[in-house]
């Protein structure tokens, strides 16, 4: 079984600052969105009310029943603070 200590990135990618910059780059985000769109996934936004003005915004992506091609469903959630307001748009 592999552990985290077994992972050895290429020498240029060992810098933690560079890993942080690359991990949050817009190029990586666009590539991920393109891959998600190409998979035929359907994404829906969900807003959960936690009471006392606290809300959690997340997205769930899944493939339609006719577009499964043997791969597991894609699911992605991300938490984000949302101002307390009656509607989101």
Number of C-alpha atoms within 10 A of each C-alpha: 3 6 6 6 6 8 8 9 9 8 7 8 12 11 11 9 10 11 13 10 10 14 12 10 11 11 11 12 13 11 11 12 12 11 12 17 12 9 18 16 19 14 16 10 10 12 15 11 13 9 7 7 10 12 18 15 16 16 14 15 17 19 19 12 8 7 13 15 10 6 9 9 16 16 13 11 12 9 11 11 10 15 12 12 8 5 7 9 2
